[in-house]
Amino acid sequence: MRAAFPEYFVAEPERQKKLWADCIFVLDTNVLLDLYRFSDSAREALFKVMESLGERLWVPYQVAAEYFENRLNVIEAQSEAYAKSIAGLKSAKDKFNSGTRHPFVSDDVFNKFISSYDLMIEELENKQKIYLSYVNDDVIKGRIGDLLNGRVGDPYSEDRLLEIASEGEKRYLENVPPGFQDGGKIPEATTNKLRLKKFGDLILWKQLIDHASVSDKPVILVTGEKKDDWWLKSDKGLVSALPALSKEFMEAVSQDFYLYATDRFLLKANEYLEQDTSANVVEEIREINKDEADSVRESDSAILDRALNSSWPSLAVTDDRGAKHYLTGGDVILPDSSLFEMLQEQRKALRERALQLRQNLDMHSSRIERVEAVRRDLLRSGVSPDDQEVVEIEGEISRLKVIVDVYEHDMFLLRKQMRELLVRQRHLFEDES
């Protein structure tokens, strides 16, 4: 059976050991862009592992081109996320300072509580300044440039790209991976450049196979991608690359192919490459890459109010009788068994919200891409930027971006709420012991 279906046995220990010893490590575009989304410690950990790969690290030309195409958008999105968080915290602080006092909180505790807002706001403002500086002085881009110097594949000719597009149309109709989930992108494309947009994953795949064939090496592809046109999944999460991908690679290269999510790659690098990435970093990256989801749009202040109601209760207040209370947005919650049950219900609700959020976020992001493509086509055809149709399209783009920003901010706060809920549950057990 192994000889007939080798693509189903790549995960076996002996094949994995050989794979890690011999392979080329290929990074997907989202891994490079995620370096802007990670905390300083997570970014340094990933850079450290990437640098340890030496000459075995490589990226297709398509990856590098997509990185430069999307870099500024990611920087601006991160900066905007900080701006929204800062505005929300300032608004929340003003509400707490409006004269309403919690009946069980002393002035000393209340003042410390308020001062913590200032510390958070100051840190967020400093982080936002750093991201704004990346527009003209991008140290992350500089490190990536040094790391991948001489390790980027050659571009395809336009004729070759059009051949792949023709092949891709047939593959996507039959759901042949990778990239078939992008089949609906930019259906109204009128230029080759726009037409090729939906075949980015397939172009990357072809370039990866070509390089592996010339090198006669197996490949590990590291990605933050979670789509069904790359991954075999179970109810418990990602399992492996789709067997169809491994089979195509093996038939073309006569070597093994394996796919790793970024967090899993870092864990395995600890095992196979003697790295020392911490569990906290791995968990952060897992959270950032997690395939969560979307919900109904709400105002930023309402979103932050909910976040504060879950994140601040970990501040415990002891009254004159020595009893411990937890400060919330308006109520005192006593640490009894009902609190644990309530926290479980809150976690369930957060998961349900997250499982809606990603769907809406992806839908609106795809809509932005389509509308922006229409705008570019109009401008390239000679239509004036002041034309009423172009102005209306720009208004639609702005409206969609506002919605996406709110969704992304909501997702960020959902992750924070979940982490804080887990901390509170641990505190409950500690208090009982």
N, C-alpha and C positions, 0 to 999 in steps of 0.2 A: 504493500500500500504506500509506503514512503516513496518508492520509486515512481509510482503512478501519480501521486499527489504531493510532491515535495513542498508546494506552497503552503500546505497546512501544518508543516512540522518545523518551520523556521525558529519557533520559540523554544525548541528543545535545548537543554543546557549546553550540550557539546557544540551545537551549531551556533548558539549565541556566543560562546567563548571564542570560537574561531572568528565569528563575525566582528566582534569588538577588537580582536587582535589585528585583523587584516583590512578592515573597511575604510572607505572614504566617508567622512562625516559631512553631510549636506544640511545647510540651514535654510528653512523656508523664510519668506519675507516677513511673516508675522513675528518670528523670533527676533529679528533685527529691530522691528518697530516696537516690540514689547520692552526693549531696553529703555524706552522713554516712559513706560508705564510702571516699571518696577521701582521699589524703594532703592535707596543707595546700596543697602547691603545685598539685596537680591541681584541688582545689576552687577555689582562687583563679583558676586559668586558666579554668575553666568559668564562674565568676561574671563574670569580665572580658568574656568573649565574650557572655554573656547580657545584661549591662548595655549592651554596645555596640549591641544590637538596638533599643533605644529602644521607640517605640510599635509596632513591628512584632512584638514579643513578645506572646504570648497563650496562655492555657491554658483548656481547657473546664472547666466547673464540676465534672465528674466527676473530673478530674485533681486539682483542689484538695481535693475531698472524700476521695479515696483517699489523698492525701498525709497529711492530718490523721488519718485512720483508722489508718495504718500507721507514722507517724513514731516513736512511742514504742517499737514493736516493733523497729524497725531500730536505734534507739539502744541498747536493752537487749541486742540481739544483738551489736552491736559491742563493748559493754562486756564482755559475757560472753566474747567471743573473746579480748579482752585478758587477762581473768582466767585463762582456760585456758592461754594462752601463758605468762603469768607463772608459773603453777603448774608447768607443764612445764619451764620453764627452771630454776626453783629445784630441782626434782627431779633434773634432769640435772646441775646444778652439784654437788649433794650426792653424786651418784655419782662424779663426777670427783674430788671432794675426799675420797673414802672411803679414800684411801691407795694406790690403784692408780695407778702412774705409767707413762707411755709410755716404753719403754726407750731411745728415741733423742732424748728431749726434755730439755733442760736445765731446771733449776729456774727460771731467769729467764724462759724462754719459757713454761713451764707456768704460772707465776704471772700473766704477762700474759694468757694464755689464759683463766684462771679469772676475772681481773678484768674481762674483756670481758663475762662473764655479768652482772656487777653493773651495768655500763653499760646493757646491754640491758634488764635488769629495771627499772632506775630509769626509763628512757625509757618503757617500756610502762606502768608504774604511773602516770606523769604523764599519758600519753594516756588511760588508763582514767578518771582523775579528771576530765579534761575532758569525756569522754562522759557520765559520771554527772552532771555539772553541767548538761548539756543538758536533763535532765528538767524542771528548774525555770527554767533561764536559758539558753534555746536561742538562741544568737547566729545559728546557721544559719537557723532559722525566722524570726528577725527580718529577716535579709537577704532571704530569699525573700519575706516579707511586703511589704517596701519595693519590691522588684523588680517584683512582680506586682500592686501596688496599682492598681486600676482596669483590670486586664488579665485578669480572670477572667470567663468567660461566665456567663450566668444559668442557674439550675437548671431542669429540666423539672418540670412538674406530675406528680402521681402517675398521672393518666390517661395522659399521654404516655409515661411510663415503662412502664406496663402494655401500651400499644400496641407499644412496642419489644420488650418481652418476648415478646409473641405472635408478632411478626415474627421475632424471634430464634430461637424454637423451630423455625420452618420453615427459616430460613437454616442453622442448625446441622445439621439433618438432612441438608441437601444440601451441607455443607461450604462454605458461602458465607462468605468472610471479612468482617470480622475476628472473632475470638473463638470460632470453632467448637471449638477445642481445650479450651475451658472448658465444653463442653456437659455433661460428666459431673459438674460441681461441684454439691454439695449436692442430690442427687436427692430427699432426704427433706424438703426445705424446705416449711414449712407457713405461712409468712408472706410477704407481698409483698416485704418488705425482703430476706429470705433468697433468695427466688426471683430477685430482680433481681441478686443477687450475681454470678451467672455471666454476666450480660450487660454487665458493666462496660466491656469493650472496645467493644462495639457502641454503648453509650450515648455513650462518648467520641467514636466515629466520627460518630455522628449530630449531636452538638453541634458538632464540627469542620466538618462539611459545612454546617450551618445558618449558622454564623458566616462561612464563606467565601462563601456565597451572598449574604448581606447586604452583605458588604464587596466582593464581586466581585473577589476576589484569589486567586491561587494559594497553595498551602500547602506548606511543608516541615515534616514531623513528625519530631522528634528523639526517639529512643527507645533504651533499653537492652534492649528486648524482642528475643528471637531466635526466637520461635515460628513454626511453619510456617503459622499462620493470619494472618501479616502479611507474611512474606518469601518472595520467590522465591530459591531457593538452587541452588548448583551444588556439585560436589565440593570446590571451592576456597573455599566460604563464601557469604556473603550477596551477592546480585546487585542486587536492587531490591525495591521494594514489589511484592506480587502484582499482576499486570496487572488482575485483577478489581477490586482496590481503586482503582487509577488510573482504570479505566474508569467505575466507579460515581461517583467524584468528578467526572470530566470531564463526564459526562452531567448531573449535578446542578448543577454550578457553571460549566461551560464554561471551566475554567481547569486548569492543570497541578497535579498532586500528586506529591510525592516523599518518600521515607522515608530517613532517615539514622540509622545507629547513632551513638552519641555520639562515639566516637573518630574516625569518618570525617567527622562534622560539623565537628569541631574542625580537622581537616586542611583541609577545604574552606573553612572560615572564614578560614584563613590566606591562601588563594588569592583568595577573592571579597570578603572584608571587611577585608583588610589587617591581620589579627590575627597574633600571633607566638607561638602555643602551641608549646612545645618538643616534640621527638620523644619525650623521656622521659615527659612527661605523657601524650601520646597512647598510648604503649605501656602505661603503667600502667592507663589507663582500658580499653584493649583487653583486658588481662588480667583485670580485674575483671568486665567484661561478657562475657567469653568463654564460649561454650556448652560448658563442660566437663562432666565426669560423675563418677559415684560408685563406691564400692567397699565391701568388707566392713568392718564396724565393728571397730576396734581400740582398745585403751586409749590414753589421752592420752600416757602415758609412752613407750609403744612408738612412737607416731606421732612424738613429738619426738626420740626416739633416732634414728629413720631420718632425720629432717630434719637433725639435727646431723651425721650421717655424711656428708651431702652438702654442707651449708653451711660447716662448719668446715674441710674439707680445703684450701680456698684459702689457709689459713695455711701458708706454706712454712717449713720448718726446714732450715738448712744445717748439716751435721755438720762434724767436725774436718778432713775431707778435702776440704771444699768441695762435696760432693755435696748436691743439694737433695732433700728428702723432703716428703711431704704428710701432715699429721696427720689421722688419721681416728679413729673411735670405738675402733679396736683394732689396726689394721694400718698398716704403712708401705707406701705405694704409690710405686714409682719412676716418674719421668716418661719412660716409653718409649712406643712405638707401641701396645702393648697397653692402656695407660691410656686413650688416645683411643677405642679400640674399646669399652672398658668403659663410658666416658661415653656413647657413642652408644647402647649397650644400656640404660643407665639412663634416658636420655631417652625411649627407646621405651617402657620399662616405665611411666614416669610418665604418658605420654600415654594408655596403655591404662587405667591406674588412673583418670585424669581422665575418660575416656570412659565409665566405669562410674558414677562418683560422682554426676554430675548427675542421672542417671535415678533413683537411689535417693533423692537429696535432694528432687527434685521430687515423687516418690511420697509420701514421708513428710510433706512440707509440705502437700500436698493432703489427706492423711488428717487432719492436725491441723485444717485448715479445716472439714472435714466433721464431725469429732467436736465441735469447739467450737460449731458451729451447732446440733447436737443438744442440747448442754448449755444454750445460750441459749433454745432452744425450750421445754425442760423448765422452766426457771426462769420464763419468761414465762407459762407455763400454770399457775403457782401451786405447782409442786413445790418443797418445801423444799430449801435448799442442803445440809441434813444427810441428805437421802434417800439410801438406799444406792446407787440407780442413778446419782445425780449424783456421789456420792463416787467410784464406780468409773470414771465418765467422766473426772473430774478426774485420777484416777490414770493413766488411759490417755494423757491430754493431756501430763501431766508426763513420762511415759516416752517418748513420741514426741518431745517437745522436747529431751530429753537426747540422743536419737539424732541429731536434726537438728543440734544443737550440735556433736556429735562430727564429723559429716560436714562441716559448714562449717569447722571448725577444720582438718580433714584437707585440705580444698581449699585453704585459705590456705597451709598448709605445702607442699603440692604445687607451688603457684605459686612459692614461695620456692626450693624445690629446683631447679626448672627454671631459674630465673634464675641460681642459683649454678653449675649445671652448664655453662651457656653461658659464664659468666665463666671457669671452669676450662679450658674448651676454648680460649678466647682466650689464656689464660696459656700453654697448651702451645705454641701457635704462636709466641708471643713468646719463649719459652725456646729454641725451636729456631732462631730467627733470629739 
